Amino acid sequence: MPLNFTLALRNLFHDRLRFVATMVGIVFSVVLVLVQMGLYLGFGRVVSTMIDHASADLWIVRQGTKCFEDPSLLDAHVRDDVLATAGVASAVPVVIGFSDWRLPSGEMTPVFVVGTDLNANGLHPWNVTAGSIKALANDKAVAVDQTYFKRLGVSGIGSTADLRGRPVRVSAVTDGIRSFTTTPYVFADLKRARDYTGVPSNKLSYLLVKLKPGADVAQVQRALHSAIPSTEALTRAAFRDRSRNFWLFGTGAGAALFAGALLGLIVGTVIVAQTLYSSTKDHIDEFATLRALGSSNAYIYRVIIYQALLSAAIGFCFAAVIGFIVVEVTTKGALPVVITPALIAAIFGLTVAMCIASAFAAILRVLRIDPVMVFTR
C-alpha cells in the first residue's frame, strides 16, 4: 500500500466526528441526486407505459398530438386509408378518454378508459393476475389494477360499480399498471369504451399499425403522410420520446427533478470541501514538515486526493444501499424510483468528481505553506 495512501487513510479517520460529518454530507447529496434521477427515469417509464406495451410498428395520431393522454380524435374513415397503404398489414383502433367512476358508496372518482378491439393484437392489459383478457368481451366487463382497489371501491373479480352512468363489473385484475397522474386506468372492449368516454362511433383516438414483413418503415411513413396529411405516423420510439418530453419539460416536472439533483450536488460539494479543508488545516504542521523534508508537491497532493477518493467510495456505498431501499419501497407506488446500472455508474463518477473538486480548496491551502515555519516553532 503506498505511503501517501496510508497517510490519507489515517488523516481521514483521525477525527471520527469530522469523518461522520463528511459521510453525512456525501450520503445526503448522493442519495438526493440518485433518488431525483431515479424519479426522472421512473417518471419517463410510467409516462410511456401504454406506448411501450402496445403491439404496433407505427402509431397513427392526429397531427400535433403531444402525448398518449391527448384527447385529439381521428375520423374513423382514416383506417380505410391506412389499410390501403402499401406495406400495412393491420390497423387496430384505440379509444381513450377520461370518465367518471361511481363507487358503490355513491362517491365519484375520475378514471382513464382505454378501449381496443379484443380480437386484434393491439393494446390489451398486461400482468393479469386474476380473470382474463377474454373475459372483457363479456357484457359490462372491465379490467382494473389492484393498486387502485381502494380508490375504486372494489375488491377484485366480480366487484361492481358505475362508469359514466353505466353498470360495470370487474372481470380482470392487473398488477403494476399505474398512471403518473394517479388517475386509474380502466380497460374495456372498444365498443363499450366509446360509451364510457362519449367518443362517437365515427371517431377514434389512435390506430396501431403493424407492417408487413420486409416493409420499410420510413417509406410507409412517407406514404401515410402523403395519403392522410392531417395525421402523423410515429414509431414507438418517436411517440415515447414526444410523450416524455411533453410531461417532463412541457409541464416543468423535469426541471423540478433536475433542480433537486443540482441542490444535492451543491450541498454535498460544499460539505466535503469544508471538511477536507478543515482536515488539511488541522494537519498543516505535518504537511509543512513533509515539505521541509523534501516531499514533492505531487506527493502531498496525492494524499489529499486519496482522502477525497476514499470519502467518495465510502459515502457512495452507503448512499447506494439507501437508494436501493428507496427503490423497493416505491416499487408499488404511483411513481416508482428506477435505478439502472448506467445510472449507478454515472452517479459514482459524479460522486468522485464532486469529492475531487472539493479537494482543490485543501490543495490551495497547502500551496501557501512555507516550509520554514517548521523551524520557527
Secondary structure, DSSP 4 states (H G I P E B T S, - for coil): --HHHHHHHHHHHHSHHHHHHHHHHHHHHHHHHHHHHHHHHHHHHHHTHHHHHS--SEEEEETT--STT----EETTHHHHHHTSTTEEEEEEEEEEEEEEEPTTS-EEEEEEEEE-TTSSSS---SEEEE-SGGGGSTTEEEEEGGGHHHHT--STT-EEEETTEEEEEEEEESS---TTSPPEEEEEHHHHHHHHT--TTEESEEEEEEPTT--HHHHHHHHHHH-TTEEEEEHHHHHHHHHHIIIIISSHHHHHHHHHHHHHHHHHHHHHHHHHHHHHHTHHHHHHHHHTT--HHHHHHHHHHHHHHHHHHHHHHHHHHHHHHHHHHTTSSS-----HHHHHHHHHHHHHHHHHHHHHHHHHHHT--GGGGGG-
